[in-house]
Amino acid sequence: ESAHPLGATHPLALAPVTGPASSVDGFVRQFLRNLNYERGVPLSASTPNDRYMAFAMTVRDYLMARWLEDQKRQREAQAKGVAYLSAEYLLGRQLDNNLLATGLSEIATAAMETCGIDIDDLRAQEVEPGLGNGGLGRLAACFIDSLATLGVPNTGYGIRYEYGIFRQTFEDGQQVEQPDSWLRLGSPWEFPHPEAARTISFGGHTETYDDEGTERSRWVPAWNVLAVPYNYMVPGYLNGRVNTLRLWSAKATNSFDLRVFNSGDYEEAVRSQTFAENISKVLYPEDSTPQGKELRLQQQYFFVAASIGDFLASLPADFDPANLPDRIIFQLNDTHPVIGVPELMRVLVDEKKMAWEDAWGITQKCFAYTCHTLLPEALEVWSVDLLGRLLPRHLEIIYRINDEFLVEVRERFGDDEMRIRNMSIISEFPDRSVRMAFLATVAGAKVNGVAELHSQLLREKVLPDFNEFYPGKFTNVTNGVTPRRFVRLSNPGLSTLITEAIGPGWVTDLERLRELETYAEDTQFRDAFAQVKAANKRRLGDVLRARDGVEISDGHMLDVMVKRLHEYKRQMLKLLHIVTEYEGIVSGRVAASDVQPRTFVFGAKAAPGYVMAKRIIHLINAVGSVVNDDPRVEGRLKVLFPPNYNVTLAERLIPAADLSEQISLAGKEASGTGNMKFALNGALTIGTDDGANVEIRELVGDDNFFLFGMSEPEVEALWARGYKPAEFYQADDGLRRAMDLIASGAFSGGDKTVFEPIVSNLLYDDRFMVLADYSSYIAEQAKVDAAYADQDAWTRSAILNVARCGFFSSDRSMRDYIERIWHTPPVI
Ligand code: GLG
């Protein structure tokens, strides 16, 4: 092979691969070339989409040489890399991020000016790939950004859903889901490689056969699909590194099954094609509550088998699989890719003909598992029935793994049948099924939670027997967020201010924000900081006016709660606070003029089948329209609920926020990552002692954080005593009045039935103890109001939040994984 990254032998190709010239002229030339030669249009006749596509291709061209170089470097170094297996990547728009990585923003802006094009019009063209639901998918996107920035070899593997998370609209205040056809106009960021498609099998049966005296098993599948890889660039920040995200798209193996076609059944032939291609058609819109649908298991196996096969195929032909753990670690992002464990075993034992024990030893070194939840209903379980039908050989392998595991458990703990039943990978009730989290725990070299509290509860409450059985296997890596997208790009004003104060190094070394602490005492800096916040609110105002026709009022505190709609996250608690404030004014007990003006902003999608969540969305909108239009409120309370909250909107909302609502019931939110983004952008948090809130509060200090509510042990104690929400309703006048107002039909045109299910659910069930935390929340909100009245002190606290949250960079999370789990140093 030639020393040249292109592997080309033509003498002209041997010149170093470079991108287009890094000058305004060079950019313009390349842009016009792309417009003419790739889009086939002259500038004068180009559409906005043509111009966006050509512009994106131009940015891409600057990254291309580095990408090719990096792939070559990684091949040659034969260094150990990370295969991040994730069913979701919530990437957000790519253009600005990729432009930032090249350092060409100024040149590109100037270049477009010479063409008479406003770069903001180009930005607006991009449809974000919403290939994820919420925190878990966005975390994966932050992690691959950090790995590229750290120069660690990584391929992110996932699914190229044709339809990502649905587009949310409201009709009469109720959520309506629209398909997200993000690929309708084509994506300039993807590189399809149909020639590298892999065949993925399903169904059929297994059989044993005699392999020169050894009895072996093999799988005789019933049907196949093709997995076609699409590559995306994952550039590091100004370091010339570009990793790869490889997403798989399903394609029928034979567009027409000839046998069926010849027999005259054309429709049947086309139908089987559609069936195969359904696998990557749509992202399941459930966040933290899997549905156990067959198609979902197909999706999981499809992308994991393709990814493992893809990695193995990249190794030299004479590679000894015994050395796999020196070359790869497969990181399991939640249980979705756990079917990869029996898949690797199948490949090693059935195909590479390894002894079971050897294969198992290797497999246990090649996987590590991250758990992202504490909700028992969120831990995936697949029925043995379904698994046996879809992946019969994998089921056999899982049984054997379990049998051998339980033998070890007996050796350790004796015939403690209760414990054995509790630890078995196969559960018997209510149906025989496979507990994927247990399989991942048994197979994984390490198991980690995503924040200190979560990891502790994982060890002590969710998997205590496993923690005892595997000392040292459990660890914590607190989540992080990428400072490139969530500060540098989303908050240019703050970024400039920080860089002027402490230099530009913070973008890749976020702990340096500590140096801002002294600036918190500097009046001039505080004024500048407050001005940035005000400017960000105006920027947000522009966006909301353009997309939803709503206004943000001057002088309002911006109080923001954005995240998936879940009862455990307690949007209802926020709503009860709003109704309490409103009720105080309309009943005349509080003068409107005494109320601190606030705008409450919600952003939240509900899973389409989650009825209670959708009712809560309806109620938020209903309360909003009543409160916003009631003259007695004198415009001092506003409720905004812009539909279709996504990464693009988050990037505008978070930098504008004054107050960040992180109010889940303690012990329910594994980490949260929005909480980190808000604090890093200078919002103060009102929050419970849950997930990463605990660590945020420890770092920023009690004086700069509004803590309320029960702690996790207090929650447990209340459950143990017996929780009766109605008692809390009786005991608190404010709560009673707020609930009664909702029940009275005040927000439903007098109709008492519409929101009755919400009210009675809270009164008689209230799994997430909204009523129990209400009074403490209201009291803390009063402190928020008082604190906000002293703007200068508030700003000082906000600066300290920024200064003390450098820990929450995903670069730090990645370093933790690298040092404690992966052992994959950067490739220089
Ligand atoms: C989960 C959790 C979040 C967590 C995120 C990333 O609910 O608390 O921050 O993963 O680890 N399902 C999720 O989004």
Residues whose N, C-alpha, C, O or C-beta is under 5 A from the ligand:
A	BS01	GLG	G134 G135 L136 L139 S288 H372 V450 E669 A670 S671 G672 T673
